[in-house]
Amino acid sequence: MSLSEVRESQWSQLTELIAERMGLHFPRERWGDLQRGLAGAAQELGFEDAAACVTCLLSAPPTKAQLQVLASHLTIGESYFFRDRQTLEAFADNILPELIRARRGRDQRLRIWSAACCTGEEPYSLAILLHQRLPDLREWHVTITATDINSRFLHKAAAGTYGEWSFRNAPAGLKERYFNRTADGRFAIVPLSSSR
């Protein structure tokens, strides 16, 4: 059975299942992306073809392991430091000062959530931004929670090691101040308390 033999109603059911269980949306115009991702997931899950994978996923609730494999094939791993610079500048110039002002001298606590953090460049960019904009950072309790549906991305984020491509839009001097070069030519983030 090939993907062309999967009925339209099955694709509709699968997109509903993925939206419900994973929060990922694949409207009809993105079914090609869904099919490509599913082909890779089917192979990793040990199905003889993607159509058999569709049948299995629709016949019983997917397991956590199946969902993790699906997530690794259906999510996009595009990220880099200081991505969407306008949004970061708006946060730094308009939102952060008010949060600091409202909490300074009281409960000096900041909690930030980086949803869909991918491989970690975005939450690390937030941490660097706070380090640069909050001179008394050590007197604050700051929590940056980074989440992503793709557990493989989260493992890479936790490692905190990046290649040149992750710095393609980074401000000058970022690598030198916040990262150490590793033996294999990559860059590992240093704890902000010891950044230069």
Buried (B, 14 or more C-beta within 10 A) or exposed (E): EEBEEBEEEBBEBBBEBBEEBBEBEBEEEEBEEBBBBBBBBBBEBEBEBBBBBBBBBBEEEBEEEBBBBBBBBBBEEEBBBBBEEEEBEEBBEEEBEEBBEEBEEEEBEBEBEBEBBBBBBBBBBBBBBBBBBBEEBEEBEBEBEBEBBBEBBBEBBEEBBBEEEBBEEBBEEBBEBBBBEEEEEBBEBBEBEEBE
